[in-house]
Every structure is written in C-alpha cells, then in structure tokens.
Amino acid sequence: MAHIVVLGAGLGGAIMAYELRDTIRKEDKITVITKDPKYHFVPSNPWVAVGWRDRKDITVDLAPTMAKKGIEFIPVAAQKLHPEENRVELADGQSVSYDYIVIATGPDLAFDEIEGFGPEGHTQSICHIDHAEAARVAFDRFCENPGPMIIGAVQGASCYGPAYEFTFILDTALRRLKIRDKVPMTFITSEPYVGHLGLDGVGDTKGLLESNMRDKHIKYMTSCRVKKVEDGKMIVEEIADDGSVKGEKEMPFGYAMMLPAFRGIPAVSGIEGLSNPRGFTIVDKYQRNPKYQNVFAVGVCVAIPPMGPTPVPVGVPKTGFMIESMVTATAQNIGNIVRGMEPDSVGTWNAVCLADFGDQGIAFVAQPQIPPRNVNWSSQGKWVHWAKEGFERYFMHKLRKGTSETFYEKFAMKILGIDKLKEVKKG
C-alpha cells in the first residue's frame, strides 16, 4: 500500500484527490490536509464583492464528499513540510507521514511587501472569500459617498484576469445604481501594457481591453509600482523601459482593490532544492520535484519563470484549465509509479479563460498558455457572462459529486480540440 498526501484542497487540491482516487490502486490510501474544510469558488469572489453572490452560494463542504470517496480528510493547517523525513508537521502538533505528496496549497498573499497595502491596510482584496465579503461592506459604504476608485495589480503580481474582471463588474454595478457618473475609475497595473496578463497577451486581449476601458471611461496606467498606500491615497511610481522612475503620482481614492504578489506558503518555503526564492515549488515536466522525487506540485504554488524582462516585475498566472492539466498529469504519473512504472504524462498547460464584465465579457484560449502557441484566440460578447455563470454551477456540482471530469466535459474539450495531456511517445 502507498500513502499519498494532498496538501491543500482548493481548485487544484480537491480535484487532485478525486482524480487520484480513480488512477491509483484500490489498496492505496489518500489523505487530504487543508486549513479550511470548505471550498470556496474563488472565480466568483468579484461577484461576492458587489453583492451578486453570497458565501453560501459558492461554498462546498468537502468532508462528506471526501468520506464517500474513501479519502481521509484533515482540516488542519500545515506547519512545515519535512521532505527528508517524508512527513508533514501540522499546526495542532500532529505529524502525517507519506510515501508521496502533492503540494497544492495555493499562494501566500504578500500584502506585507507594500506599506499600508491590503485588507489590514487601506485597500481591498478579492483573493479570498473573507476578503471579498469585507470588500462588499466597503463597496456599500463607498456607494453612500462615491468618489475616485482604483483597481489593478501591484508589482510582482501574477494574476491579472480578476483585476480586469472586477474593474468592469464594478462599472456595471455602479451604472445599475446610477452613480457611475460620480466615480472616476483608474486601472493601475505592473503590466507593460493593458492585456499583457503575465502572458504577453492572448489573441487581441490588448485591443479588446483597451477598447473596453475607453468605451467605459476608465483611465489606465501601466508599468507602475505601488510605493505605499495611505488612507485615501496611493503613491504610485511610473517606471520607464530602462527601469528608472519617470514619475511619481499621488492617486486619491474612496475605494481601492489591488491584487497582491504571490509567494509560497511558509510551510513549503525555504527548503533547499524544493522551493525557489519566492517559496514556489520547483517541478519537472512530470510535475515532480527534481530533488525529492516523491514530491509533486500542482497549481499556483508551482514555480514558473516570468515570460521575459519587463520594466516592473510581472509573474505568470496559473489559470484553471492549466491547473487541471497539471492535476491530470500528476494523477497519471503517480498511478504509474505505485505500479512500478515510470512517469510518462506531461500536462499541456493549455488555458481556457472566461473573464466576466457583469453584462458581457472576454474569453480566450491559449494552447499552450506560455508562448509560442499553437492556438492564440480571444473573443468578446454577452455569451461569456452566461458561460461564466454556467461554469460556476458546473464546477460546484463536480466538487459536490467528487468528480474531476465528467463525460460531458471530456466530450466538449475533445470537440474543441483542447487537451489536458501532451502526446508523448511511450516506449
């Protein structure tokens, strides 16, 4: 019998456990360790922040489903991973040993890297359901006394889509409240251009997003570094192509939401050979750590180098379908290993994204996510908003049922020519 631990139960960790159950042997044991027993559908957080969803609408209690699947479930935060000893130390003093471990922890949010930044400072966040609920309270209060609004992503951020989504969702919400005319909006980003997304763009994301911002009277500033945040004021440096500071601005705001930079969580950071300087887990093409070959990683915690030099640091996002691609490859590879075979599955890291704008949206497909690509496509329309709502219901259903991929999903992806695994010659 092999004991496989999945560390984390977010988007990657939950489906990782379900998919492992289908690929390993019956006698093998799976244990999921997570700090939060309930899953929250993070892509819906922008809707929560304007009151279009409540916590209960996007929450799944994982424990009953895990029990039905025969998966041990420990809702306790990890304190420290000890890869030399093949064990995880938990916050309550427990120690869990493993034969194989999949790190799927998601990120640590680096609000502390900027003075006055984040929910404990002067800006809002939509990275966690708790943050989104606080952002909703702040938005309701703001609407009683509207003023300037700042949305965007700071230096080192690697998740830009939600910032664009939330910008346009706020625009829609303000128009419905008939106070949009009282709210000057500015989008501030570390990206070198609007629509870069940490991916050097996908299709015409630059043109589509710039056009939407002009149409909706949203000003934007690129290649920006947030120096500090004070109550009602953000100090922003504009950076030239050579890295020098070409200007500094004091931007007033009544409401601000800026996405932070990510880093690895403390439990898996600072381990030589396992994590990079930012605490992200290093993996090979099989999602396996080169030094500790019984350690795998999927999702936001995986180390991916940036696309190339930019005036301000810009990270690479890990999108939903890309993460599912990592999960499938990892499940297949661990399934091989426990049967005495070599890993041979490689994720495509294809990206399929739906960015909702409240009443329409932008969709893009990047195959693979990181250029050069075989497919590089983006499109806009009301259908994207409806598709995002449909996907929310579908994904929540999957988690409640304990299914990683339904027949319908497999069929649809096959029709669209979007694969999770690369074709690899198997000797």
N, C-alpha and C positions, 0 to 999 in steps of 0.2 A: 504494500500500500504506500502511496505517496501522499504527502500532506501539502496542499497548495494554499497559500495565504494570499488574499487580495486585500491590499492596503488602500482603503478608500472606497466609497460607494456613491460617487457622483455619476455623471453621464458615462464615463469610461469604466469605473469600478463595478457598477451594478450589472451592466451588460456583460462585463468580463466574467463575472461569477456565473451568470446564466449560460454563457457560451461555453465556458469550461465544463460545466455540468454535462453538456452534450458531446464534448470531444475527448474527455479523459475516460479512464476505465471506471466501472461501477464501484470498485473497491477503493478508489482514491477519494480522499477527503478534501473538502473545500471549506475554508474559514474566511469570512469577510470581517475586517476590522475597520470601523468608521467612527468618527467623533459624533456624527449626527444620525440617529436611527431612521430619520425620514428624509426622503429625496425631494428636492425642490427643483422644478424645471426652470433652470437659470435663464434660458432664452425668453421666458415670459416676464422676467423681472421689470423690463421697461413698462409693461402694461400695468404691473402692480404699482409702480411709482406714480402713475397718473389716475389710479383708481379703477382701471378697466378689468383688473383681476384682484382676487383676494388670496391670501396664503392658502386657504383650503382648496382653492381651485387648481393649484399647481403642486400639490403635495401628495406623495405616495408613502405610506407606511411600509417599509421594506421587510420588516421582521416576519410577518405572516407568510409572505411570498417566498422568502429565503427558507423558511422552515418547511414549506411544502416541497421545495426543490431539494431538500436534504442538505442544505448549506448551513453551517454553523455561523451565527451572527453575533458579533461582539461590538456593541455600541459604546466603545471607549476609545478616546484619542490615543494615538501612538506617541510615546515619549522619545524613543530612539531606536533606530534600526541598527543591529549588530550583525553585519553580513559575514564577518569572520566566524561567528558563533551560530549562524543560521537561526536567529531569533529576533523577535520584536519585543521591546520593553514598552509596556503600556502605562498610561498616566496614573492608573489606580494601583500600580505595583505588580500587576500580572506580567508574566513573560510567556510569549507564544513562540514555540519552535516550529520550523517549517523545513520542507525539502526544497520547495520552490516558492518564490514570492513574486507577485506582480504589484509594482508600485503604481497606484492610480489615484494619488492623493489630491490632484489639482494643485493650485498655486497658493503661496503665501502672498498676501496683498501688501505691497511695500509703501503704504501711506506715510510711514515714518521718514522716508527719504527726502521729503519736502516739508519745510516748516509750515505749520498751520493747515496741512492738507488732510482730507479725508473726513469720514463721519465724526471722528473725535475732534476734528478741527472745524473748518468753515465751509467744506464742500460736501456734496452728496455722492453716493455711490449706488450702482445697480448690480454690483458683482455678487451679492448675497441677498437672500430673501429678507433678512433683518435690515440690511441697508436700504433695500427697495421700499420697505414699509416706512422707514424713517424719512426717505426721500418723498414719499407720498404726503406725510404730515407737513414737511417743509413746503411742498408744492401747494397744498391747500392754503397754507399760511401766506405764501407768496401771492396767490391769486387775490387775496384781500387787499394787498398793496403792491400791485405789479410794478416792475422796473426792469433794468437790464438783466439779461440771462447769458451765462457762459456754459457751453457744453464742449466736451472734447476728450483728449487723451494726452497724458504727460509724457515726458522723455522716458524712454525705455519700455513704454507700454507695448504689448504685443497682441492686443485685442481691440480692434478699431471698429468693427461692424456694429457692436451695440451702441457706440457713441453716435454714429450716424443715425441708427435706428431711433435712439432716444431723442435726438435733435428734431427729427421730423414728426415723431409721435407727440412731442411737446407742442410743436407748431400746430398740429391737428387739434390737440386738446385745448389750446388757447383760442383757436378760431371757434371751436364749438362753444366756448364760454364767452365769446365775443369780446375778448380783451387782448387779442393778438396785436392790435394797433398800439397798445401801451407797453409792449415788450420788445425792445431792441435785442436781437439774438446774435451772438458771435460764437462761431465754432473755432476752437483753438486746438491745434494738433502738432505733435512732433513729426508727423509725416512730411516728406519733402514736397508733396503735392496732394491735393484732395483726391481721395480714391486710391491712394497707394495701398492702404490696408495691410502694410507689412509684407506685401506680396509683389510689389512693383506693379500694382493694378491687375485687374482681371477683365478681359474684354475692354469695354469703354467705361469702366467704373469712374474714371476721371471726368469724362464728359458728362455722364449721366448725373453724377453727384454735384458737380459744379453747376450744371443747368438747374437742378432742383433747388440748390441754395439761392441762386439768383432769382428764380421764379418766386421763392417764398421769402425773399428779402432777408436772408441770413448771411451776414458777413463772415468771412473766414480768414484765419491766419495760419500759415504753415511754417515748418521748421522752427517751432517755438519750444522754448524751455521755460517751465514754470519755476521761478526763483523762490517765491514764497507766497503764502496766502494769508491775508488778514481778514478781519470781519468786514465783509462787503467790498473787498478789494483784492485783486490778484495781480502780482507783479510778474510780468512775462518778458522774457528776453527773446528777441528775434535773431536767429543765427544765420550768418552768411554761409555760402557754399564752402568757404575755407575754414569754417568752424569758429570764426570770430563773431563777437557780439556786434550786430549792426544797429541795434536799438533796444531800448527798454521802455515798456509801457505799463502804466498803472490802469488796470481794467476794472471799473466798478461793476458790481453785480448785486442783484437781490436774490438770485438763485444760481447756483453753480453745481454741475456734475461733471467731474473729470475722472476718466478711468486711470487707475494706477499702473505702475510697472509691476510685473510678477517676479517671484523668485520661488525656489523650492522651499517646502516647509522645513522647519528646524529638525524634525525627526530624521530626515534623509539627507540633510545638508552637511557639508564639511567632512565628508568621508572620501578619503583619497582613492581615486580610481572609480568611484561610483558616481560622484556628483561634480559638476563644473563649478566655477567660482560663484555663480548665482544660485547654486543649490539644485539645479535641474539634473535629472538622472541621465547619464550617458548610455546610449544603446547602439547596437549594430543594426544591420538591415533586418535581422530576425527579432528585433525589439529586446534583445538580450544584452546585459552589461558585459563588456569585454573582459573585465577583471573577475567579477563574481558571476559565473555563468549560470547560476540558478536564480539570478535576479533579472526580472523583466520589468519593463515600464511602458505604460500607455497614457496618452492624454497630454494635458497641459504641463505635467511635470517632466516631460521628455525634453532633453537638450537638443535644440535645433539652432545652428548658426544663423545669423542675420543674412538677408538677401545680398547685402553689399554695403559699402560705406555710404552713409547719409550724414548731412550736417548735424543732425540730432539723432541719438540712438533710437532705432526702431526695431522692435522684435518681430518674430514670425508667429502668426496665430496658429492655433491648433483647432480647426473647425470640427463640427460634429461628425460629418461623414468621414473625415480624415481620422478622427479618433476611433470610429467604428472599424475602419480599415486596420488600424493598429491592433485592435481587440481581436479581430478575426485571425490575423496572422499569429498573434501570441497564443491564442487558444489552440490553433492547429499545431504550432511548434511544441507547446508543452504536451499536447496529446501524443505527438511523435516521440518525444523524449522519454515519457513514462513507459512507453512500449519498447524502449531500447533503440530507437531510430534517431537520426539526425534531424534537426530543424530544417525545413525547406520552404516555408511560406514567407512571402515578403509582401507587405502592405503596399497598395498603390499610392496611398496618401492623396487620393482624389478628394476634391472639395465640391460640395453642393450646398449653397447658402441661400437662405431666404431672408432678406432684410425688410422688415415691415416699417411702413411710414404712417401707419394709422388708418389710411384710407386707400393706399396703394403700396408699392414697394419695388425693390430691385432684387432680382435673382441672378446668381452667377454660378457657372460650372467651370472648374479649373482641373484639368487632368494632365499631369498631377498638379497638386496645389503649388509646388515650387517650380518656377520656370527652369529650362524651356518646357513648353507644354504641347501635348497632342491636341487638346481642346482648350480654347480660351474664349469664353462666351459670357455675355451679360445681357439682361433684358429688363424692361420696366413695365408695370401695369397693375391694375386693381387685382388681377388674379394672384399676385404674390401675397397680398394681405390675406386672401382667402386660403391660399396654400399654407401660409404660416399657421393660421388657426387650425387647419386640418392636421398639420403635422404635430402640433401641440397635443391634440386629442389622441392621435395615433401613438405617439411616443409614450404618453402616460399610460395608455392601455397596455403597451408592451411591457412596461415595468410592473404593472399590477399582475399581469399574467405570467411574468417570469420568462418572457421570450426575448431573445436577442434580435431575431429577424424572422418576420412572418413570410409565408409563401407569397403573399401579395407584394411585399417589398422586394423579394428576390426577383419576382416576375417583372415588376416595374423597372428595377435597375437594369435587368437584362435587356429589356426593350430599349432603354435609353443608352445602352452601351456603357454603363458606369459600373466598374468592377471594384471589389474590395482588395483582391489579391492580384499580384502580378503573375503573368505566366512564367513559370520557372521550369527549366528542363530538369527532370528528376531521373537520376541515374538508377 
